């Protein structure tokens, strides 16, 4: 790989569900499941990106899952990503978030291949359950965006600054295979209701390894659809 890295962002100061990354889930924490979901991805390094306030509580979790810990700007997440890319000399960023314990490693591999094959500044696989995907970003494009935008939304959410400028950045997406499409299924963790639903998914499906996307979609078809 060409200096590739998983950069997983996480903070503990959530308004709707404080400390959600450290909530228990099937014998581990939410953030541990999120990190382990991408542990087998063929990259040069795995890094947890956080802020100074959250770092002490996350350091042990990161180390246990084979992740390095990078402490950066608490509110300017775009700057945090660019500073981490510079620190580690990364060219390809696999952007993931710590509130998605069911991130699909298989779809991340596809997104990486898509980004590489099409020399994209931004690549993603669409239509999987909400909370299972990643974004693959060219670090040089992100650095360019960091210098270009003062938009608060861009700086907080990172990637919209790229795909809202398709005339400037090369944006490539494609749909997941038909059997793995279920965009109406929500498995990101943002509210107590999300936590209740995801906890039940893990009670039903978890067998000591990351839950495969096909297993999750099978569960989604068998059970009532979850909505925010």
Helices and strands as residue ranges (DSSP letters): E 4-9, G 20-22, E 24-25, E 28-29, H 30-37, E 45-50, H 52-64, E 68-71, H 77-88, E 92-97, H 105-118, E 122-126, E 135-138, H 139-148, H 152-157, H 160-163, E 171-175, G 178-180, H 192-205, H 213-222
